[in-house]
């Protein structure tokens, strides 16, 4: 089962140009526009979520992905049929990227029965296994062993796919993450660990929480390949480097760690104060220079792929789609008390096929 | 019928399920090359090879979470915990992930995983290695909890657990591994949630689970011999799902109940069963439900005292007499 990886290495970046990279050079206008549109859809959806949260329609936590859109869209855009993903609680971007609908996502945030998890999971716990998306997990780093296991099953079943296992920069100090790194490297599992480094684990900056020169370099301790995507705001660079890591995983069962430098504009969750650990200038500077939507828009305008008219149309459509989802959520029913004990045990939901006896629920 | 050990019964169950379903794998620390720390998996690597019988590093949160992720994609991993006490290292994976994923996905994802291993005291290994977490496990909706006390049950329940589409926590006992018993030949499937009347009686119901049942049977013999008391002994075998009907039928017959188990008394399975009985059969009771548990302290190392910390035949016998007063 175990197979020694070649010497760990960071990819060589000299003379790098993401646009001319093989995976991107072949992109047609429609595909480029789709990448842009999908990022816009995440942002407009989340802005609408924020309004609903402020109006008291969405409860609990709301971890917005705004500022990080290029990561989920870039990664998911290079997925093959047998590739899978799993992430933590900042999962709206990943959900939309794999093709989940705004309606089912917004309804889930509203706690409605029409939500993707029937209102049982909430914003942090989206799932769509039909689109190879395995959540949506609330405990920092807790999903990383699961992603390793998805990769284990892919290899065991002889499927040529990989699992992209996302985590934030705060997760890298959890024991379960290191255990997963070790298992993935030891067992040569087709997994790409993607660290979305937005600089802050909640309100604690990287330098105040994580020792060592970089988060990705910790892979060396496990003999894994690693790389840092400095320009995480560039959806094309994300695509290219993730594609390379996925190929290593699929073709050679070599796991790797990719650290993608990115930035979130809002608080850890929107209920958290956002001024104790960083200044407004920092946020404004990122927005002005590295906003993933603006960066993509400018590049595609320069290439004459996008026009002001198309941009306006995309924006308008995304706003309308988000607004419709809020109306859908609003109009949808809540689950009932009778639903509380459904979806707990497979057997309880499939009584005709139940093999066990006795009491499953105690009221 | 074959006379085999509890250990062999577990091994046969796994081998039969490995033969039956290519998605079944056995994973854990020392399960393959070392042939199992307690030799439960002895010979399985030689027969099934390293793809099916997988050694893991000492990394419970990692490998249990990995098995769980694999189960989400349709595998049926049977994970061995060398000591079930190590479950605490993987608590988040078991009780946040295994127990909740089906629910939080609105029923879209199943986790057909079995976590098995010995969960008992009495082997002089101190408090860290002597946990009996059945009530902690059964507290969590989404998981099932099984505690077999005989070789036949070990086999029949493990086979059912492996075929179950929900996560099953399967608690064994190192002191039972070498015990022999009759196990029917061929396919043995015992449904989870079905208690077993081990000894019929009319005067008192001794209900319990795990190795304490073996002691209860000896205590019942003493009660008969010395006081002509006919005690009924019921082994729950499965904690969740729970066979309430068998419990309540026995209470209605004998009107007196003693619960025996190795767990500590606070929030134990016995406490739950006592609550159910007073709720559903109060009018049938002629005496308060009493319990025999381990003495309420961390598990002691010292050999002679550890034996007295656990339930004993004498303590069950004396408590039974108190219930009969």
Interface residues (C-beta under 8 A of the other chain):
Chain A: X1 X84 X86 X115 X116 X117 X118 X119 X120 X121 X125 X127 X128 X129 X130 X134 X135 X136 X137 X138 X139 X142 X143 X144 X145 X146 X147 X148 X149 X150 X151 X152 X153 X154 X156 X157 X175 X176 X179 X180 X182 X183 X186 X341 X342 X343 X344 X345 X346 X347 X349 X355 X356 X357 X358 X359 X360 X361 X362
Chain B: X25 X50 X51 X54 X56 X57 X59 X61 X62 X63 X64 X65 X66 X67 X68 X69 X70 X71 X72 X73 X74 X75 X92 X93 X96 X97 X101 X102 X103 X104 X105 X106 X107 X108 X109 X110 X141 X142 X144 X160 X163 X164 X165 X166 X189 X191 X192 X193 X194 X195 X238 X240 X241 X242 X243 X244 X245 X272 X276
